[in-house]
Amino acid sequence: DQQVKQNSPSLSVQEGRISILNCDYTNSMFDYFLWYKKYPAEGPTFLISISSIKDKNEDGRFTVFLNKSAKHLSLHIVPSQPGDSAVYFCAAKRPRLGGGGADGLTFGKGTHLIIQP
Amino acid sequence: EAQVTQNPRYLITVTGKKLTVTCSQNMNHEYMSWYRQDPGLGLRQIYYSMNVEVTDKGDVPEGYKVSRKEKRNFPLILESPSPNQTSLYFCASSLRQGFGYTFGSGTRLTVV
């Protein structure tokens, strides 16, 4: 059962325009959501996160929106630049359970963003 | 430089031959984790650790072991590797709950 879904394997956007990457989740217990960017032959790099108690977080050209009722989040990149071409992973964090439980991240399958000149 | 270091970067081995992939971080992070990346499946968590001597299974722990004897190191052990463990492996660490993970550069493992 895939708890974090990125339904678009790839997305092509013209340079300068807005890129919108989407992510859906099923587990209402997730308490943090994160976006990672990955270039080929490199490890993923953290981009931006949002707590489940917020609906928006902004960092420069990157904004993440969270709609808890729809269990949906999106990453907006404005304006899109050639260096933004990468695979973007949405991830959700499980809360620490009471007592000895540990937490970790559940990732989506990723969306390959291609910025066209 | 703050980083997560994995070794080796590339490894080809034979079925059944025990191997260890090392992971070390120099950021004094409490949380560490191992993921594997496979085509069409994204990143899947193998094991994670909240702190020294505290480890727990992720989503795909079968065939793997880990240990956390020191805060900085979190080795991944394959006691008897099989071809279905051929994958790209990433180690990651984070300061605490809710912080973004820092990933290593990856280990590409091939089991023949």
Boltz contact constraints between the chains, C-beta under 6 A:
constraints:
  - contact:
      token1: [A, 32]
      token2: [B, 98]
      max_distance: 6.0
  - contact:
      token1: [A, 34]
      token2: [B, 100]
      max_distance: 6.0
  - contact:
      token1: [A, 43]
      token2: [B, 90]
      max_distance: 6.0
  - contact:
      token1: [A, 43]
      token2: [B, 103]
      max_distance: 6.0
  - contact:
      token1: [A, 43]
      token2: [B, 104]
      max_distance: 6.0
  - contact:
      token1: [A, 43]
      token2: [B, 105]
      max_distance: 6.0
  - contact:
      token1: [A, 43]
      token2: [B, 106]
      max_distance: 6.0
  - contact:
      token1: [A, 44]
      token2: [B, 103]
      max_distance: 6.0
  - contact:
      token1: [A, 46]
      token2: [B, 100]
      max_distance: 6.0
  - contact:
      token1: [A, 49]
      token2: [B, 100]
      max_distance: 6.0
  - contact:
      token1: [A, 102]
      token2: [B, 50]
      max_distance: 6.0
  - contact:
      token1: [A, 102]
      token2: [B, 56]
      max_distance: 6.0
  - contact:
      token1: [A, 104]
      token2: [B, 33]
      max_distance: 6.0
  - contact:
      token1: [A, 104]
      token2: [B, 45]
      max_distance: 6.0
  - contact:
      token1: [A, 104]
      token2: [B, 48]
      max_distance: 6.0
  - contact:
      token1: [A, 104]
      token2: [B, 58]
      max_distance: 6.0
  - contact:
      token1: [A, 107]
      token2: [B, 42]
      max_distance: 6.0
  - contact:
      token1: [A, 107]
      token2: [B, 43]
      max_distance: 6.0
  - contact:
      token1: [A, 108]
      token2: [B, 42]
      max_distance: 6.0
  - contact:
      token1: [A, 109]
      token2: [B, 42]
      max_distance: 6.0
  - contact:
      token1: [A, 110]
      token2: [B, 42]
      max_distance: 6.0
